[in-house]
């Protein structure tokens, strides 16, 4: 019977955010379906135009979600009963813009969108540009951690570590985002004369993961 040692490897990295992701939500509501879609298109074109003035291309702004649904509201009639009344067609258009983290650039982006009169909702996240490289380094750290533990256990038990025979790893998505959130709505800020740098230093990104490795014991 093959003798084995099972070790859980733990990896962790601390990273400085170097990329900004701005998620925008645009909403349009009209009684007529075609008018709703037309208004939604006008809003996205306005955002694209504003961003083009500070160096972005049309394709830099990516759609992450788009739908048009009927919207109703509940009202009380003369008998005191509630009934649903059609308000119109509501279009929800969600977009994402990514660029290298720079305080001045972030302020400039927010400023030009604020002047567009589109009034989007914002969510700003901080991440890293090369997520694949982060995942590679994390996996290396996990394996090195597991091997160190296995070697120490074998040394303490007066046995030798043999060949690696199995690795169990959950290939789930790793969250590579700073816990720092910048959440805002730009209504009422259209009169900003020029962009002002936002004095924000995002918290470092802490990434952790584990794997189980099995070696033979000689």
Secondary structure as UniProt FT lines:
FT   STRAND          4..15
FT   STRAND          19..30
FT   HELIX           33..52
FT   TURN            53..55
FT   HELIX           58..60
FT   STRAND          61..76
FT   TURN            78..79
FT   STRAND          82..100
FT   HELIX           103..114
FT   TURN            115..117
FT   STRAND          121..127
FT   HELIX           131..156
FT   TURN            157..158
FT   STRAND          161..168
FT   STRAND          182..185
FT   TURN            187..188
FT   TURN            190..191
FT   STRAND          205..217
//
